[in-house]
Amino acid sequence: MRAFKLLATLAFISTLPAVTLAQGRPAMVETADVALQTSSDTIAVFGQIVSGRESAVAARVAGVVESVPPRVGAQVTAGQILAQLDTELLSLQIGQAEAEAGIAAAGVGVAEARVDRAERALRRAETLRENANISQAQLEDRLSDFDEAVATRAEAQARLRAAEVARSQAQYAFDNAIIRAPFDAVVLEVNTEVGQFISVGSQVVTLLDIGAMEVEANVPARFISALQSDQPVAASTDVGGTLEVTLRAILPTEFAATRTRPVRFEVTQPDVTIAVGQTVTLDIPVSAPREVVSVPKDALVQGAGGWMVFVNADGTAQPRPVDIGAAMAGGFEVLSGLAPGDQVVVRGNERLRPGQSIMSTNAPPPAADAETTDNQG
């Protein structure tokens, strides 16, 4: 027993230098700078997710549906095939239009040759008439033949243009027999089936652009003047998600019963979990923006007399009481006790003692002593 006590005593004595050394080391903490932030007073306003762009994609040509690749809920990209019509008849129409255009082009060639021949005959007749070798009636006949040839050429050229238009129309129908997505979207509805005949303008697929969703809220008219287009507005969904939105438009209508105006906000950080019709709570600013001192929420420690923070004062933890105001993104407004540039402890502040040495883990390493480095070299 005596031997056991002796060993225990020796072990305790051997640990004393290590404990003393550990206590003399600075506490490792994480710090953050106190900064100025732009803030304004806000009120909570309920809004709703609305569609910024929803399209019922329609057929541009008539025909029998051959395939409908996408299903409801599928995500499609711009240019992706939504439906395809049977193109057998359309191919035949293109061939017929090309043949008619070829015939019309040949007709123009014949008419050009006729004009050339009539013009040469007219020029010879004019020369002979000057020498009195032919009569005036013969000259007029040559002039009439030339005018007729010119008119025939114009008719042939018009026929060619009509044939080219018909060919373009046939090609347009063939190209638009494939119905494509006009933008990236999610398929909300498929309104046609394979084998169904659809006419021009028939609704094929309904698309929703999830990247163009907006928030619409009825804001009290007396706070409209405080809204600024470049000021971000915090918003939260009914399931706890967060959004950032900015003012896009104040609609020029007002509801007399509630004295509110509909306002549209653009979602600047899209979230795939939001849905059209979902409820959103917005923190609408009701005063002009102002600069305030802010402190991270993790720097606050509850003391006996209220809130306090530990300030990094040349490597020592100095407690400082603070008065806090409104909550801000990631922190609180500081009414008194701190100034911009103060460095506060945000991690490891729970067990700090006033005046205790601290070292910030996120601070840049100290610069090496150039003279010492040179001497070592």
C-alpha positions in Angstrom: 0.0 0.0 0.0 2.8 2.4 0.9 4.5 1.5 -2.4 1.2 2.4 -4.3 0.9 5.8 -2.6 4.5 6.5 -3.4 4.0 5.8 -7.1 0.9 7.9 -7.2 2.7 10.8 -5.6 5.6 10.6 -8.0 3.2 10.4 -11.0 1.3 13.6 -9.8 4.6 15.5 -9.3 5.8 14.5 -12.7 2.6 16.1 -14.3 3.0 19.5 -12.6 5.4 21.0 -15.2 3.1 20.0 -18.0 0.0 21.4 -16.3 1.8 24.6 -15.5 3.0 24.9 -19.1 -0.5 24.3 -20.5 -1.9 27.0 -18.3 0.7 29.5 -19.5 -0.2 29.0 -23.1 -2.6 31.5 -24.9 -6.2 30.2 -25.4 -6.9 29.4 -29.1 -9.9 31.3 -30.3 -11.5 32.5 -33.5 -12.1 36.2 -34.0 -14.0 38.5 -36.3 -13.9 42.2 -37.1 -16.7 44.5 -36.1 -18.0 46.2 -39.2 -20.5 48.7 -40.6 -23.6 47.4 -42.3 -26.5 49.0 -44.1 -29.7 48.5 -42.3 -33.2 49.8 -42.1 -36.3 49.2 -40.0 -38.6 46.5 -41.4 -42.1 45.0 -41.1 -43.2 41.5 -41.9 -45.4 41.2 -44.9 -46.9 38.0 -46.3 -46.3 37.3 -50.0 -46.7 34.4 -52.4 -44.5 32.7 -55.0 -45.8 33.5 -58.5 -44.7 32.4 -61.9 -42.6 34.9 -63.8 -42.9 32.9 -67.0 -45.3 30.1 -67.7 -46.0 29.1 -71.3 -48.6 26.9 -73.1 -46.5 25.9 -76.0 -48.7 25.6 -79.1 -48.4 23.9 -82.5 -47.5 26.1 -85.4 -48.7 23.6 -88.0 -51.4 21.0 -88.2 -50.7 17.3 -88.2 -50.8 13.9 -86.5 -48.7 13.6 -83.4 -46.0 11.0 -83.9 -44.2 11.2 -80.5 -44.4 13.1 -77.2 -41.1 12.5 -75.4 -41.4 14.5 -72.1 -43.6 13.6 -69.2 -45.2 15.8 -66.5 -42.5 16.9 -64.1 -39.6 16.5 -66.5 -37.0 19.2 -66.7 -36.3 20.3 -70.3 -33.8 22.6 -71.8 -34.3 25.2 -74.5 -34.5 23.5 -77.9 -35.4 20.1 -76.5 -38.0 18.2 -78.4 -41.5 18.4 -76.8 -43.5 16.7 -79.6 -43.1 15.6 -83.2 -45.7 15.4 -85.9 -45.8 13.0 -88.8 -43.8 14.5 -91.7 -44.5 12.1 -94.6 -47.0 14.4 -96.3 -44.9 17.5 -95.5 -42.0 15.9 -97.3 -44.1 15.4 -100.4 -45.3 19.0 -100.2 -41.7 20.2 -100.1 -40.9 18.1 -103.2 -43.9 19.5 -105.0 -43.0 23.0 -104.1 -39.4 22.6 -105.2 -40.6 21.2 -108.6 -42.9 24.1 -109.1 -40.2 26.5 -108.2 -38.0 24.8 -110.8 -40.7 25.1 -113.5 -41.1 28.8 -112.6 -37.4 29.4 -112.8 -37.3 27.9 -116.3 -40.2 30.1 -117.3 -38.2 33.1 -116.3 -35.4 31.9 -118.5 -37.7 31.6 -121.5 -39.2 35.0 -120.8 -35.7 36.6 -120.6 -34.7 35.1 -124.0 -37.9 36.4 -125.5 -37.2 39.9 -124.2 -33.7 39.8 -125.5 -34.9 38.7 -129.0 -37.7 41.4 -129.0 -35.2 44.1 -128.0 -32.8 43.3 -130.8 -35.7 43.3 -133.3 -36.8 46.7 -132.0 -33.3 48.1 -132.3 -33.0 46.9 -136.0 -36.4 48.4 -136.8 -35.4 51.7 -135.3 -32.3 51.8 -137.5 -34.2 50.9 -140.6 -36.9 53.4 -139.9 -34.2 56.1 -139.7 -33.2 55.2 -143.3 -36.9 54.9 -144.4 -36.5 51.2 -145.2 -39.6 50.2 -143.1 -42.8 51.9 -142.3 -43.9 53.4 -139.0 -46.4 50.7 -138.6 -43.7 48.0 -138.7 -41.7 49.9 -136.1 -44.7 50.1 -133.8 -45.2 46.3 -134.2 -41.7 45.7 -133.0 -42.2 48.0 -130.1 -45.4 46.2 -129.2 -43.6 42.8 -129.4 -40.9 44.1 -127.0 -43.5 45.4 -124.5 -45.3 42.1 -124.5 -42.0 40.2 -123.9 -41.2 42.5 -120.9 -44.7 41.9 -119.5 -44.3 38.2 -120.0 -41.0 38.3 -118.1 -42.5 40.1 -115.2 -45.3 37.5 -115.1 -42.8 34.7 -115.1 -40.7 36.4 -112.3 -43.9 36.8 -110.2 -44.7 33.2 -110.8 -41.2 32.2 -109.6 -41.6 34.4 -106.4 -44.9 32.7 -105.6 -43.3 29.3 -106.1 -40.4 30.2 -103.8 -42.9 31.4 -101.2 -44.8 28.1 -101.5 -41.5 26.2 -101.1 -40.6 28.3 -98.0 -44.0 27.6 -96.5 -43.6 23.9 -97.1 -40.2 24.0 -95.5 -41.6 26.0 -92.5 -44.3 23.4 -92.0 -41.7 20.6 -92.1 -39.3 22.4 -89.7 -42.1 23.2 -87.2 -43.4 19.6 -87.2 -40.9 19.3 -84.4 -42.1 21.3 -81.5 -39.3 22.4 -79.2 -39.0 24.0 -75.7 -38.6 27.8 -76.0 -36.7 28.0 -72.7 -35.3 25.9 -69.8 -38.4 24.8 -67.8 -40.3 22.1 -66.0 -43.2 20.3 -67.8 -46.4 21.1 -65.9 -48.9 19.5 -68.3 -48.8 17.4 -71.5 -51.9 18.2 -73.5 -51.7 15.8 -76.4 -51.2 12.1 -77.2 -49.5 10.1 -79.9 -51.9 9.6 -82.8 -54.0 12.7 -82.1 -54.5 15.2 -84.8 -53.8 18.7 -83.7 -54.5 22.0 -85.6 -52.6 25.2 -85.7 -52.6 26.8 -82.2 -53.4 23.6 -80.3 -51.8 23.5 -76.9 -49.2 20.8 -76.7 -47.3 21.2 -73.4 -47.4 23.7 -70.5 -44.0 24.8 -69.3 -42.9 26.6 -66.1 -39.6 28.5 -66.0 -38.4 27.7 -62.4 -35.6 30.2 -62.9 -38.0 33.1 -63.4 -40.2 32.7 -60.2 -41.1 35.9 -58.4 -42.7 36.9 -55.1 -45.8 39.1 -55.1 -46.8 40.9 -51.8 -49.3 43.5 -50.9 -47.3 46.2 -49.2 -48.9 49.0 -47.2 -49.0 52.1 -49.4 -47.4 54.3 -46.7 -44.2 52.2 -46.9 -43.9 52.1 -50.7 -41.6 55.1 -50.8 -39.0 53.3 -48.6 -38.5 50.5 -51.2 -35.4 50.7 -53.4 -34.8 48.6 -56.5 -31.1 47.9 -55.5 -31.8 47.0 -51.9 -32.0 43.3 -51.0 -35.0 42.1 -49.0 -34.8 39.0 -46.8 -37.6 36.5 -47.1 -38.4 33.1 -45.6 -40.7 30.4 -46.8 -43.4 28.6 -44.7 -41.1 25.6 -44.3 -38.1 27.6 -43.0 -36.2 28.2 -46.1 -34.6 31.5 -46.8 -34.6 33.6 -50.0 -33.1 36.8 -51.1 -35.2 39.0 -53.3 -35.0 42.5 -54.8 -37.7 44.9 -55.9 -38.6 44.5 -59.6 -41.9 46.5 -60.0 -44.5 48.3 -58.0 -47.7 47.8 -59.8 -49.8 50.9 -60.3 -52.9 49.7 -58.5 -54.1 50.0 -54.9 -56.6 48.0 -52.9 -58.8 50.5 -51.2 -60.0 48.1 -48.5 -56.5 47.3 -47.2 -54.6 50.4 -48.6 -52.0 48.1 -50.0 -50.3 47.9 -53.4 -49.1 44.8 -55.2 -45.3 44.7 -55.4 -43.2 42.2 -57.4 -39.9 41.0 -56.1 -37.3 39.1 -58.2 -35.8 36.0 -56.6 -32.0 36.6 -56.8 -31.1 33.3 -55.2 -33.3 30.7 -56.8 -34.2 27.7 -54.7 -35.5 24.5 -56.3 -37.6 23.8 -53.3 -39.9 26.8 -53.8 -43.2 26.3 -55.7 -45.8 28.5 -57.2 -48.4 29.4 -54.6 -46.1 28.9 -51.7 -46.4 31.5 -48.8 -43.4 33.7 -48.1 -42.7 36.2 -45.3 -40.7 39.3 -46.4 -39.0 41.8 -44.2 -40.0 45.0 -46.0 -37.9 48.1 -45.2 -40.0 51.0 -43.8 -37.3 53.5 -43.4 -34.3 54.8 -45.4 -31.2 52.7 -45.2 -28.6 53.7 -42.6 -25.1 52.4 -41.7 -24.9 50.7 -38.3 -22.2 48.9 -36.3 -22.9 45.1 -36.3 -21.4 42.3 -34.3 -21.6 38.5 -35.1 -24.2 36.8 -32.9 -21.6 34.2 -31.8 -19.5 37.0 -30.2 -22.3 37.7 -27.6 -21.9 36.3 -24.1 -24.7 36.6 -21.5 -23.3 38.3 -18.5 -24.7 39.2 -15.1 -25.5 42.7 -16.2 -26.5 42.0 -19.8 -24.7 41.2 -23.0 -20.9 41.4 -23.3 -18.2 40.4 -25.8 -14.5 39.6 -25.5 -12.3 42.0 -27.5 -8.9 40.9 -28.7 -6.7 43.7 -27.1 -3.1 43.0 -28.3 -3.4 39.3 -27.5 -5.5 39.5 -24.3 -9.2 38.9 -23.8 -10.8 42.1 -22.6 -14.6 41.9 -21.6 -16.7 44.7 -22.9 -20.4 45.3 -22.2 -22.5 46.1 -25.2 -26.0 47.3 -26.0 -27.6 45.5 -28.9 -30.4 46.6 -31.2 -32.2 44.9 -34.1 -31.2 41.5 -35.4 -29.3 41.6 -38.7 -28.0 39.0 -41.1 -25.8 36.8 -39.0 -25.6 39.2 -36.1 -27.1 42.2 -34.2 -26.9 46.0 -34.4 -24.6 47.4 -31.7 -26.0 50.6 -30.1 -22.9 51.1 -27.8 -19.8 49.4 -26.7 -18.0 48.7 -29.9 -16.5 50.5 -32.9 -15.8 49.4 -36.5 -12.4 47.6 -36.6 -12.7 46.1 -33.1 -11.8 42.4 -33.1 -14.1 40.2 -31.1 -13.9 36.5 -30.2 -16.6 34.4 -31.9 -15.3 30.9 -31.0 -13.9 29.8 -27.7 -15.3 32.8 -25.7 -17.4 30.6 -23.3 -14.5 29.9 -21.0 -12.4 33.0 -21.3 -11.3 34.9 -18.3 -10.7 38.7 -18.3 -7.1 39.4 -19.2 -6.4 35.9 -20.4 -3.9 35.5 -23.3 -5.5 34.5 -26.5 -4.3 33.6 -30.0 -6.7 33.8 -33.0 -6.7 30.7 -35.2 -7.9 32.7 -38.2 -5.4 35.5 -37.9 -2.6 35.7 -40.5 0.8 34.3 -39.2 3.2 36.9 -37.9 5.8 38.1 -40.3 9.3 36.6 -39.9 12.1 38.8 -38.6 14.2 39.5 -41.6 17.4 40.3 -39.5 17.1 37.1 -37.6 16.5 35.1 -40.8 19.6 36.7 -42.3 21.7 35.9 -39.3 20.5 32.3 -39.3 21.4 32.0 -43.0 
